[in-house]
Amino acid sequence: MHLEIRQTKDGSNTLYVPELNEHYHSVHGALQESQHVFIKYGLEHVLEQKKDLKVLEVGFGTGLNAILTFPFALAKKAFIQYDTLEKYPLSEEVVQQLHYENIILNPELHEYFLKLHAAPWNVPAEIIPYFTLQKMHESLEEYVAPNSYYDVVYFDAFAPEKQPELWSNAMFERLYKAIRPGGILVTYCAKGSFKRSLKAAGFEVEALPGPPGKREMTRGVKPLPADR
């Protein structure tokens, strides 16, 4: 797959896939989008409820969501198990060309970013005692998740019109089963058809303010049992 480096409006780089006419992140700001969607309305929301988390990311991509999650384990001593799916891993050359050291201003944090990419595939890797990464070289269609296991799912797949197979009712039914009661799924997407799929799977759907360039984003919540 041919990839091109593109700078987004907040100064952070993303990747462009000419075959799909699609970017890995928002052109309005890769860093801002990840921080807003996956960290503010995903990770931080769940950390208000519990300290030890299991995260599933659909689309490891550039590793931006992972390195933005990492400091919460480092600073808050929150135990984070970070499982991430990626069918098409990036080469070391492409990772270096992203120049994320320009947005990850902490040199130590940038070293950890490189460690995330250097970690082996398909086995858990303890990056620090509070953060375990497992990169799985497979697609969401192939992955068999444990039931009621994850606290938060970062759903960062390409847009529905680019990867419709990942936005089907069947996929969200599988993810619903994989999320623990009270857990959440967050994504940048706010399409009506997508939200209807979430509801059909059993999620309670929340429309939240979107990152720069988008009016809305979506959070799906797996309800707690009625007798709780």
C-alpha positions as CSV (number, residue, x, y, z in Angstrom):
1,M,0.0,0.0,0.0
2,H,1.4,3.3,-1.1
3,L,1.5,6.0,1.6
4,E,2.2,9.7,1.6
5,I,3.1,12.0,4.5
6,R,0.7,14.9,4.9
7,Q,0.8,17.8,7.4
8,T,-2.6,18.6,9.1
9,K,-3.8,22.0,10.3
10,D,-2.4,21.6,13.8
11,G,1.1,20.9,12.5
12,S,1.0,17.2,13.2
13,N,1.5,14.7,10.3
14,T,-0.8,12.0,9.1
15,L,-0.7,9.5,6.3
16,Y,-2.6,9.7,3.0
17,V,-3.6,6.5,1.1
18,P,-4.0,7.5,-2.6
19,E,-5.8,4.1,-3.5
20,L,-8.5,4.9,-1.0
21,N,-8.3,8.7,-1.2
22,E,-8.3,8.6,2.6
23,H,-6.2,10.1,5.4
24,Y,-5.3,8.2,8.6
25,H,-6.5,11.2,10.7
26,S,-8.4,14.4,10.3
27,V,-6.8,17.0,8.0
28,H,-8.0,19.6,10.5
29,G,-5.5,18.2,13.1
30,A,-4.3,14.6,13.7
31,L,-3.1,15.3,17.2
32,Q,-6.2,17.3,18.1
33,E,-8.6,14.7,16.8
34,S,-6.9,11.8,18.7
35,Q,-6.8,13.8,22.0
36,H,-10.4,14.9,21.7
37,V,-12.1,11.7,20.5
38,F,-10.1,8.9,22.1
39,I,-8.5,10.5,25.1
40,K,-10.9,13.1,26.4
41,Y,-14.2,11.3,25.6
42,G,-12.8,7.8,25.8
43,L,-9.9,7.1,28.1
44,E,-10.5,10.0,30.6
45,H,-14.2,9.2,30.8
46,V,-13.5,5.6,31.8
47,L,-10.7,6.5,34.2
48,E,-13.3,8.4,36.2
49,Q,-14.9,5.0,36.9
50,K,-11.9,2.7,37.4
51,K,-8.1,2.7,37.5
52,D,-7.2,-0.5,35.8
53,L,-8.2,-0.6,32.1
54,K,-8.3,-2.8,29.1
55,V,-8.3,-0.9,25.8
56,L,-9.0,-2.3,22.4
57,E,-8.0,-0.2,19.5
58,V,-9.2,-0.9,16.0
59,G,-6.5,0.5,13.8
60,F,-3.0,0.9,15.4
61,G,-1.9,2.9,12.4
62,T,0.7,5.6,13.3
63,G,0.6,4.7,17.0
64,L,-0.7,8.2,17.9
65,N,-3.6,7.0,20.0
66,A,-1.3,4.5,21.9
67,I,1.3,7.1,22.7
68,L,-1.4,9.6,23.9
69,T,-2.8,6.9,26.2
70,F,0.6,5.9,27.6
71,P,1.2,8.9,29.8
72,F,-1.9,8.1,31.9
73,A,-0.2,4.8,32.9
74,L,3.1,6.6,33.5
75,A,1.7,9.5,35.6
76,K,-1.3,8.0,37.3
77,K,0.0,4.5,37.9
78,A,-3.1,3.3,36.1
79,F,-2.7,-0.3,34.8
80,I,-3.5,-0.2,31.1
81,Q,-3.6,-3.3,28.9
82,Y,-3.6,-1.9,25.4
83,D,-4.6,-4.4,22.6
84,T,-4.5,-3.0,19.1
85,L,-5.4,-4.5,15.7
86,E,-3.5,-3.6,12.5
87,K,-3.7,-5.5,9.3
88,Y,-1.1,-3.3,7.5
89,P,1.7,-2.3,9.9
90,L,3.9,0.6,9.0
91,S,7.5,0.3,8.1
92,E,10.1,1.8,10.4
93,E,11.0,4.2,7.7
94,V,7.5,5.6,7.5
95,V,7.3,5.8,11.3
96,Q,10.5,7.9,11.4
97,Q,9.1,10.2,8.6
98,L,6.1,11.1,10.7
99,H,8.4,13.2,13.0
100,Y,6.1,12.8,16.0
101,E,9.0,14.1,18.1
102,N,7.8,17.5,17.0
103,I,4.5,17.0,18.8
104,I,5.6,14.7,21.6
105,L,7.9,17.3,23.1
106,N,9.0,15.1,25.9
107,P,12.1,13.2,24.6
108,E,11.5,10.3,27.0
109,L,7.9,10.0,25.7
110,H,9.2,9.9,22.1
111,E,11.5,7.0,23.1
112,Y,8.5,5.1,24.3
113,F,6.7,5.9,21.1
114,L,9.5,4.2,19.2
115,K,9.4,1.3,21.6
116,L,5.7,0.8,20.9
117,H,6.5,0.4,17.2
118,A,9.5,-1.8,17.9
119,A,7.5,-4.1,20.1
120,P,6.9,-7.7,18.7
121,W,3.6,-8.6,17.1
122,N,1.0,-11.0,18.5
123,V,2.5,-11.3,22.0
124,P,2.0,-9.0,25.0
125,A,5.0,-6.7,25.6
126,E,5.4,-4.9,29.0
127,I,6.5,-1.4,28.0
128,I,6.5,-0.3,31.7
129,P,5.0,-2.2,34.7
130,Y,1.8,-0.2,34.2
131,F,1.4,-0.5,30.5
132,T,1.3,-3.7,28.4
133,L,0.9,-3.5,24.7
134,Q,-0.2,-6.3,22.4
135,K,-0.2,-5.5,18.7
136,M,-2.2,-8.0,16.7
137,H,-1.4,-8.4,13.1
138,E,-5.0,-9.1,12.0
139,S,-8.2,-7.4,11.0
140,L,-11.2,-6.8,13.2
141,E,-13.0,-9.4,11.1
142,E,-10.4,-12.0,12.1
143,Y,-10.1,-11.1,15.7
144,V,-12.0,-13.2,18.3
145,A,-12.4,-11.0,21.4
146,P,-13.1,-12.3,24.9
147,N,-16.7,-11.6,26.2
148,S,-17.2,-8.6,28.5
149,Y,-13.5,-7.9,28.5
150,Y,-12.7,-4.4,27.4
151,D,-13.4,-1.1,29.2
152,V,-13.0,1.1,26.1
153,V,-12.8,0.5,22.4
154,Y,-11.1,3.1,20.2
155,F,-12.9,2.6,16.9
156,D,-10.4,4.3,14.5
157,A,-11.1,2.5,11.3
158,F,-11.2,4.3,8.0
159,A,-14.5,6.0,7.2
160,P,-17.6,3.8,6.5
161,E,-17.5,4.5,2.7
162,K,-13.9,3.3,2.6
163,Q,-14.1,0.2,4.8
164,P,-17.9,-0.7,4.9
165,E,-17.1,-4.2,6.1
166,L,-15.9,-2.8,9.4
167,W,-19.0,-0.7,10.0
168,S,-21.6,-3.5,9.7
169,N,-24.2,-4.4,12.3
170,A,-22.4,-7.8,12.8
171,M,-19.2,-6.0,13.7
172,F,-20.8,-3.8,16.3
173,E,-22.7,-6.8,17.7
174,R,-19.3,-8.5,18.2
175,L,-17.8,-5.4,19.8
176,Y,-20.8,-5.1,22.1
177,K,-20.1,-8.6,23.4
178,A,-16.4,-7.8,23.9
179,I,-17.1,-4.7,26.0
180,R,-17.8,-5.1,29.7
181,P,-21.1,-3.6,31.1
182,G,-20.6,0.1,31.6
183,G,-17.8,0.1,29.1
184,I,-17.7,2.3,26.0
185,L,-16.9,2.6,22.3
186,V,-15.7,5.9,20.9
187,T,-15.2,7.1,17.4
188,Y,-14.9,10.2,15.2
189,C,-17.9,9.1,13.1
190,A,-21.3,10.5,13.6
191,K,-23.2,9.1,10.6
192,G,-26.9,8.2,11.2
193,S,-26.5,4.8,9.7
194,F,-23.6,4.0,12.0
195,K,-25.5,5.2,15.1
196,R,-28.4,3.0,14.1
197,S,-26.0,0.1,13.9
198,L,-24.8,0.8,17.4
199,K,-28.3,1.0,18.8
200,A,-29.3,-2.2,17.0
201,A,-26.3,-4.0,18.7
202,G,-27.5,-2.8,22.2
203,F,-25.4,0.3,22.8
204,E,-26.8,3.5,24.3
205,V,-25.7,6.2,21.8
206,E,-24.3,9.6,22.9
207,A,-23.7,12.4,20.4
208,L,-20.8,14.5,21.7
209,P,-19.1,17.7,20.4
210,G,-16.7,16.8,17.6
211,P,-13.0,17.7,17.2
212,P,-11.9,20.6,15.0
213,G,-13.6,20.3,11.6
214,K,-16.4,18.0,12.8
215,R,-19.7,19.0,14.5
216,E,-20.2,15.7,16.3
217,M,-18.5,12.5,17.4
218,T,-20.1,9.4,18.9
219,R,-19.8,7.4,22.1
220,G,-21.6,4.1,22.6
221,V,-22.2,2.8,26.1
222,K,-22.9,-0.8,27.0
223,P,-25.6,-0.5,29.7
224,L,-25.1,-1.9,33.2
225,P,-27.5,-4.8,34.2
226,A,-30.9,-3.4,35.2
227,D,-30.7,-5.0,38.6
228,R,-27.4,-3.4,39.5
